[in-house]
Amino acid sequence: MTLPNAALLLRIYLGEAERAGQAPLYETLVLKARDMGLAGATVLRGPLGYGHSGKLHSAKILDLSSNLPLIVEIVDVRQKIETYLEAVEPLLVSTLVTLEKVRVIQYGKTHHEIATP
């Protein structure tokens, strides 16, 4: 698979405790992206954040929050991102969703040798 230079970056901000049925929402979103053939998806976990409620979610040991902030990032062409968003829209109840144009520099195999320990 190749990506053109002009693509979109989709970001979905959510809490790690959010669910889609029995599964974590972030997992459902990534698996759906893979099933739909999107170029790739990554989940980033944040040590601190807050959303529309203003309630802080922290990884500090005394807080013991089980709802740390997560960001699901997906990069692909506009049409595939829009089709994906239509498919997952019913799951995005309390999330923040953003889109931005990105320039893809490289996607796929690297020509550099990877050193192994």
C-alpha positions in Angstrom: 0.0 0.0 0.0 1.2 3.5 -0.7 0.0 6.9 0.5 0.0 10.1 -1.5 1.8 13.1 -0.1 -1.5 14.8 0.7 -3.4 12.9 3.4 -5.5 13.5 6.5 -4.6 12.9 10.2 -7.7 11.9 12.2 -7.4 12.2 16.0 -9.9 10.8 18.4 -9.5 11.9 22.0 -11.1 9.6 24.6 -10.7 8.0 28.0 -9.3 4.6 28.4 -12.3 3.4 30.4 -14.7 4.1 27.5 -16.3 1.0 26.1 -17.9 -0.3 22.9 -20.0 -3.1 24.2 -17.5 -5.4 26.1 -14.4 -4.1 24.4 -12.4 -1.0 25.1 -13.4 1.7 22.6 -9.9 2.5 21.5 -9.4 -1.2 20.6 -12.7 -1.3 18.6 -11.6 1.9 16.7 -8.2 0.5 15.8 -9.6 -2.9 14.8 -12.3 -1.2 12.6 -9.6 0.9 10.9 -7.6 -2.3 10.1 -10.7 -4.1 8.9 -11.4 -1.2 6.6 -7.9 -1.2 5.2 -6.7 2.2 6.5 -3.0 2.8 6.3 -2.3 2.6 10.0 -3.6 3.5 13.5 -1.8 4.3 16.8 -3.1 4.7 20.3 -1.2 7.2 22.5 -1.7 7.2 26.2 -1.4 10.4 28.2 -0.3 10.8 31.8 -2.6 13.7 32.4 -5.5 15.3 30.7 -9.1 16.6 31.0 -12.0 16.9 28.6 -15.3 18.7 28.4 -16.2 17.9 32.1 -13.0 19.6 33.3 -12.2 16.6 35.6 -8.5 15.8 35.6 -7.4 12.3 34.8 -3.9 11.6 36.1 -1.4 8.7 36.2 -0.1 9.9 39.6 0.2 7.0 42.0 -2.1 8.6 44.6 -4.8 9.3 41.9 -5.1 5.8 40.6 -7.2 6.9 37.7 -8.4 4.1 35.5 -9.5 6.5 32.8 -6.3 8.1 31.5 -6.6 10.1 28.3 -6.0 8.4 25.0 -5.6 9.6 21.5 -6.3 7.3 18.5 -4.4 8.6 15.4 -5.1 7.4 11.9 -3.5 8.7 8.7 -5.0 8.0 5.2 -6.6 9.7 2.2 -9.7 11.8 2.7 -12.2 9.3 1.2 -11.1 6.5 3.4 -11.1 8.6 6.5 -14.5 10.0 5.8 -15.9 6.4 5.2 -14.3 5.3 8.4 -15.8 8.2 10.4 -19.3 7.4 9.0 -18.8 3.8 10.2 -17.7 4.6 13.7 -19.8 7.8 14.3 -22.3 6.0 16.5 -19.5 5.0 18.9 -18.1 8.5 19.3 -20.4 9.7 22.0 -18.2 11.6 24.4 -15.1 12.0 22.3 -13.4 14.9 20.6 -12.6 14.3 16.9 -10.2 16.4 14.9 -9.0 16.3 11.3 -6.0 18.0 9.8 -4.2 17.9 6.5 -0.8 16.3 6.6 2.1 15.7 4.2 3.3 12.1 4.1 7.1 12.0 3.8 7.5 8.3 4.0 5.2 5.3 4.5 6.3 1.7 4.4 9.6 -0.1 4.2 12.8 1.6 5.2 16.0 1.1 3.2 18.2 1.4 6.3 19.4 -1.7 8.0 18.1 -2.1 11.5 20.7 -3.1 14.1 19.8 -6.0 16.4 21.3 -6.2 19.9 
